[in-house]
Amino acid sequence: MKLLISIIIVTMVVSCNSGVVDKSASANTIKVDTFIIHDTIYIGEDHNPDWQSGFNLTHEPDKDSIWGKPVSYYLNDKECVSIAFEFYHGYFRPSDNGATDELLKYAATDNNKLRPFYRWCLNMTIQISDGALGEHVGVPARQYAEKFPMEFFQYMDYDSTGEKYKEWISAISYSGFYDGDDPEKPKEIRDRLIAKMKKNCNNCGDQIRKRIDKFAKDCFP
């Protein structure tokens, strides 16, 4: 009987103390949002990075769309790389570093499902590139155009203003040189660019072939 009474008393004391602690803790708790991007966890409030101000994003993957698909279509793919997740959510900002090169190279992936999303990452990076960042966008832009010429022109034509084409031309002209390219010999670079694009466009008609010639001249006049 004494043992039972002792247990009851101890239980009441612990319960009372727990109540005090919980009340104190709740009074000092700040509500935050938790973002889980693949295996990385970020904690913060109202994340809205200034550097993405021109991207027209809500950061709600089911509402934002890229190439006719909700962003969730890409993010939910288990093969989507983490750095692309982080770029979309604004936690990774491209800069003069190797991580930026790692992200942008995916624009030329053979993965047809994810390529539009990676191409969007490249296009947005081109839009914000200046100074040192401009050194990183030319090569992946050229690689994408060379590997998928028909898709490239379709993507360019989607912008009726022609501004996207000008931005890509500018990026490639500035930093789209491969190792071994001699900037003082633009015709040689054009010839290699044209050869690669036409090789990857066996079924292209005369109109596309003419566009390839013009594209090369625009990039390396």
C-alpha positions as CSV (number, residue, x, y, z in Angstrom):
1,M,0.0,0.0,0.0
2,K,2.8,2.4,0.9
3,L,4.5,1.5,-2.4
4,L,1.4,2.3,-4.3
5,I,1.0,5.7,-2.6
6,S,4.6,6.5,-3.3
7,I,4.2,5.7,-7.0
8,I,1.1,7.9,-7.3
9,I,2.9,10.8,-5.6
10,V,5.9,10.6,-7.9
11,T,3.6,10.4,-10.9
12,M,1.8,13.5,-9.9
13,V,5.0,15.5,-9.3
14,V,6.4,14.5,-12.7
15,S,3.2,15.4,-14.4
16,C,3.1,18.8,-12.8
17,N,6.7,19.5,-13.7
18,S,6.1,18.4,-17.3
19,G,3.3,20.8,-17.5
20,V,5.4,23.7,-16.4
21,V,8.2,22.9,-18.8
22,D,5.8,22.5,-21.8
23,K,4.1,25.8,-21.0
24,S,7.4,27.6,-20.8
25,A,8.7,26.1,-24.0
26,S,5.6,26.9,-26.0
27,A,5.8,30.5,-24.9
28,N,9.3,30.8,-26.5
29,T,8.6,28.8,-29.7
30,I,8.9,30.5,-33.1
31,K,6.9,28.8,-35.9
32,V,9.1,28.1,-38.9
33,D,8.6,26.2,-42.2
34,T,10.7,23.2,-42.9
35,F,11.8,22.5,-46.5
36,I,13.0,19.1,-47.4
37,I,14.8,19.0,-50.7
38,H,15.9,15.4,-51.5
39,D,18.2,14.6,-48.5
40,T,18.8,18.2,-47.5
41,I,16.6,20.0,-44.9
42,Y,16.3,23.7,-44.8
43,I,14.5,25.7,-42.1
44,G,13.3,29.3,-42.7
45,E,10.4,31.7,-43.0
46,D,8.7,33.0,-46.2
47,H,11.6,32.1,-48.6
48,N,11.5,34.4,-51.6
49,P,15.0,35.0,-52.9
50,D,15.5,38.4,-54.6
51,W,17.8,36.9,-57.3
52,Q,14.8,35.0,-58.7
53,S,12.5,38.1,-58.9
54,G,12.2,37.9,-62.7
55,F,11.5,34.2,-62.8
56,N,7.7,34.5,-62.2
57,L,7.7,31.7,-59.6
58,T,5.3,31.0,-56.7
59,H,7.7,28.2,-55.4
60,E,4.6,26.0,-55.4
61,P,5.5,23.1,-57.7
62,D,1.9,22.2,-58.5
63,K,1.2,25.8,-59.6
64,D,4.5,26.7,-61.4
65,S,4.9,25.2,-64.9
66,I,7.8,24.5,-67.2
67,W,7.3,23.6,-70.8
68,G,3.7,22.7,-70.3
69,K,4.2,20.6,-67.2
70,P,3.8,21.5,-63.5
71,V,7.2,21.7,-61.8
72,S,6.1,18.8,-59.5
73,Y,6.2,16.6,-62.7
74,Y,10.0,17.1,-62.7
75,L,10.7,17.3,-59.0
76,N,8.9,14.1,-58.2
77,D,11.1,12.2,-60.6
78,K,13.6,10.2,-58.5
79,E,16.3,10.9,-61.1
80,C,16.0,14.7,-60.8
81,V,19.3,15.9,-59.4
82,S,19.3,17.7,-56.0
83,I,21.1,20.8,-57.3
84,A,18.2,21.4,-59.7
85,F,15.7,21.2,-56.8
86,E,17.8,23.7,-54.9
87,F,17.9,26.0,-58.0
88,Y,14.1,26.0,-58.4
89,H,13.5,26.7,-54.7
90,G,16.2,29.5,-54.7
91,Y,18.6,27.8,-52.3
92,F,21.3,27.4,-54.9
93,R,22.2,30.6,-56.7
94,P,24.6,30.1,-59.7
95,S,27.9,31.8,-59.4
96,D,31.5,31.5,-60.5
97,N,32.0,27.9,-59.2
98,G,32.1,24.3,-60.2
99,A,28.6,23.6,-58.8
100,T,27.2,25.9,-61.4
101,D,28.9,24.0,-64.2
102,E,27.5,20.8,-62.6
103,L,24.0,22.1,-62.8
104,L,24.2,23.6,-66.3
105,K,25.7,20.5,-68.0
106,Y,22.4,18.6,-67.4
107,A,20.7,20.8,-70.1
108,A,22.2,18.4,-72.6
109,T,21.1,15.2,-70.8
110,D,19.6,12.3,-72.8
111,N,16.8,12.1,-70.3
112,N,13.9,13.4,-72.4
113,K,11.6,13.8,-69.4
114,L,13.9,16.0,-67.3
115,R,15.7,17.9,-70.0
116,P,13.1,20.7,-70.2
117,F,13.6,21.3,-66.5
118,Y,17.4,21.4,-66.8
119,R,17.1,23.6,-69.9
120,W,14.9,26.0,-67.9
121,C,17.7,26.2,-65.2
122,L,20.2,27.0,-68.0
123,N,17.9,29.6,-69.6
124,M,17.3,31.3,-66.2
125,T,21.0,31.4,-65.5
126,I,21.6,33.0,-68.9
127,Q,19.1,35.7,-68.0
128,I,20.8,36.6,-64.8
129,S,24.4,36.1,-66.0
130,D,26.8,38.9,-66.0
131,G,30.5,39.2,-65.2
132,A,32.1,36.0,-64.0
133,L,28.8,34.0,-64.2
134,G,28.7,34.8,-67.9
135,E,31.8,32.6,-68.3
136,H,29.8,29.5,-67.3
137,V,26.8,29.6,-69.6
138,G,28.2,29.7,-73.2
139,V,29.5,26.1,-73.4
140,P,26.4,24.3,-72.0
141,A,24.2,26.5,-74.3
142,R,26.3,25.5,-77.3
143,Q,26.3,21.9,-76.3
144,Y,22.5,21.8,-76.0
145,A,22.0,23.5,-79.4
146,E,24.5,21.1,-81.1
147,K,23.0,18.0,-79.6
148,F,19.3,18.8,-80.0
149,P,19.1,21.3,-83.0
150,M,15.4,20.7,-83.8
151,E,14.5,21.0,-80.1
152,F,16.6,24.1,-79.8
153,F,14.9,25.9,-82.6
154,Q,11.5,24.9,-81.3
155,Y,12.5,26.3,-77.9
156,M,13.7,29.5,-79.5
157,D,10.5,29.9,-81.5
158,Y,8.4,29.6,-78.4
159,D,9.5,33.2,-77.6
160,S,7.9,35.3,-80.3
161,T,9.9,38.4,-79.3
162,G,13.2,36.9,-80.3
163,E,14.8,38.0,-77.0
164,K,15.6,34.5,-75.9
165,Y,17.5,33.8,-79.1
166,K,19.5,37.0,-78.7
167,E,20.4,36.0,-75.1
168,W,21.6,32.6,-76.1
169,I,23.5,34.0,-79.0
170,S,25.2,36.5,-76.7
171,A,26.0,33.8,-74.1
172,I,27.6,31.5,-76.7
173,S,29.5,34.3,-78.4
174,Y,30.9,35.4,-75.1
175,S,31.9,32.1,-73.5
176,G,30.9,29.2,-75.8
177,F,34.4,28.2,-76.8
178,Y,35.6,24.7,-76.4
179,D,39.2,23.7,-75.6
180,G,41.1,23.9,-78.9
181,D,38.9,26.6,-80.4
182,D,40.8,29.6,-81.6
183,P,38.7,32.8,-81.2
184,E,40.8,34.4,-83.9
185,K,39.5,31.8,-86.4
186,P,35.7,32.0,-86.1
187,K,35.1,30.3,-89.5
188,E,36.7,27.1,-88.2
189,I,34.5,27.2,-85.1
190,R,31.4,27.8,-87.2
191,D,32.2,24.9,-89.4
192,R,32.5,22.5,-86.5
193,L,29.3,23.9,-84.9
194,I,27.4,23.5,-88.2
195,A,28.8,20.0,-88.8
196,K,27.7,18.8,-85.3
197,M,24.2,20.3,-85.6
198,K,23.6,18.8,-89.0
199,K,24.9,15.5,-88.0
200,N,22.3,15.5,-85.1
201,C,19.6,16.6,-87.5
202,N,19.7,14.0,-90.2
203,N,16.0,14.5,-91.1
204,C,16.1,18.2,-91.1
205,G,14.8,20.0,-94.1
206,D,16.4,22.9,-96.0
207,Q,14.8,25.5,-93.9
208,I,16.3,24.1,-90.6
209,R,19.7,23.6,-92.3
210,K,19.7,27.3,-93.3
211,R,18.8,28.2,-89.7
212,I,21.7,26.2,-88.5
213,D,24.1,28.1,-90.9
214,K,22.7,31.5,-89.7
215,F,22.9,30.4,-86.0
216,A,26.5,29.5,-86.4
217,K,27.3,32.9,-88.0
218,D,25.3,34.7,-85.3
219,C,27.3,33.0,-82.6
220,F,30.8,33.3,-84.1
221,P,30.7,36.2,-86.7
